[in-house]
């Protein structure tokens, strides 16, 4: 999962500006999906 997150971060960096809000949004989204899978 971390590899997927890192590759996504690299894509964001290449895209130009990397805003803190965008990073937080990605982290929150990933945390929610991880929690959802963990709850199963």
N, C-alpha and C positions, 0 to 999 in steps of 0.2 A: 504493500500500500504506500509505503514511503517513496518507493521508486516512482509511482504514479504521481505523487504529490510533488516530488522534485522535478519531474519532467514538466509538470504543469507550471511550476514556478519558473523554469527556464523559458518556457514559451511566453510567459507573461513578461519576463525581462527583455526578451527579444522584441516584444511588441512595442517597447518604448518605455513610457512612464509606468512605474509600478507604485500605485498608491497604497497607503497603509490600509485604507478602507477595503480595497480590493482583496488584499492579503487576509485581513480579518474575516471578510465574507467567505473566502475560500476555506479558511481554517474552520469556521463555524459550520459551514456546509459539510465538510469532511467529518467533523466531530459528530454531527447529528447522524450521518449515515453510519459511522462506526458504532455509535450507541444503538442505533436501530438493529444492526446486525448482531450486536452483542446481546440484545434483549431476547432474540429468537430462542 
